Amino acid sequence: VRKKQNKKLSTVSKVDLLARDPSKAVVASFKYGKGRHGGEATFVADPHRRNGDRAEDAGFLVTYVFDEAAQKSELLVLDAQDLSNPNAGFRVPLPVRVPHGFHVVHVAEEELRKQEGLAANGGSAARED
């Protein structure tokens, strides 16, 4: 009988998929800390794009992190352009534990508004009169 291994994520990394040298593909990493494990990180584009920045990484990485010693979860928001700076983000303590493997999705407010319009019209696009 093979024991199922529970693989936990302890780091989020920024990777250059076009790097010619695979040993230089990891551009930056953020370690969650000892006994702290994160879930799937989701990229959220910065709606204010600092200084007209059009870089593909102008935004944030958002994930849930569980601290095993404290038995608490938090929402972690990191600056996607500055992962190596541990102070370039913030943490939001959560009142309940978020289980490992919980998926995150980001939907912009305008997309939610479109979905609300579709729901209000029985799933069909809003009519303009």
N, C-alpha and C positions, 0 to 999 in steps of 0.2 A: 504494500500500500504506500503510495507516494503522498507525502504531506504537502498540502497546498501552501505555497508561500504567499504571504501578504506583502507585496512590494509597496513601499510608501515613498512618496516624493519628498526629498529634503532640500532640493534646490530648484530654482527656475533659471534657465539660461537663455541668452540671446544668441542665435546661431546665424552665421552668414552662409546661406545655402549655395551661394555662388563662389565660395572660397576655393581657390585652386588647390591649396594645401589643406587637407582635412584636419591636420593638427592645429591649424589656426582658425578653424570654423567657429569655435565658441568665442564670441566677442566679449561677453560679460556674463556674470552669474550673480545670483543673490541666494545665500543660504538662509533657510528659515531659522536655524539654530538647533542646538542639541535637544532632542526629544520633541521637535516640532516638525510637523509634516503637512504639506500643502496638497491641494487638489489641482485640477486642471486650471491653468491660468488662461484668462480670456483677455484679448486686446480690446481696448476701448479707445477710439480715436479722440484726441483732444478737440472739443468743438471750438475752442478759442485759438488753436494753433499759434503758439507764441511767436511773435515777430514774423508772421507770415510764413512760418516753417511749413514746408511741404514734404518733409522727410517722412518716409513710410513708418517710422517708429515714433512719430509725434503723438504721444498718447500715454495710456496707462495699462499696466497689467493688473488684473483683478483676480484674486483667488481667495479661497477659504484656507485657513491654517488651524490645525489642531495642536494644542500643547498637551502632551501626554502627562507631564508631571502635574500641571494645574488642572487638567481635565476640563479645559475651556477652549472654545473656538473663537476665531476673529476673522473679520474681513480684512484682507491685506490689499492695499492699493500702492503700486510701485510706479515710478516714473520710468517708462519703457526706454527712454533715452539715457538713463543714468542708473542702471541696475547695480553697478558696483558701489554706489553710495548708499549705505544702510539708512541714511536719514532723508533720502529722496523719495519719501512716500509716507503713508500713515496707516494706522491700524484702528479698526473699529471693533471693540469688544462685543461679542454676541451673547445673548441671554441663554442660549441653548447650544448643545454640541451639534456640529454639522458633520455627518458621517463621511468617511473617506470615500472618494469616488463620486461625490455629489457634483453634478455638472452645473456650470454657470453659462448663462447666455446674456449678452447685452443687446438690447433693442433700443434704438434712438427714439426719443419722444415723438418725433414726427412719424416714424413708422408705426408706433402704437396708435397714434391718432388715425392713421389710415386704416388700421385693423379695427378700431372702434367704429369707424364709418362703415366698414364692410359688415360688421356684426349688426349694426343698427339697420342696415338695408337687407337683412336676410342673406348676407354673403355675397351680394352683387355690388359692383362699384357704385358709388354715390352718383346720382344724376345731377347734372348742372342744367338748370332751366333758364 
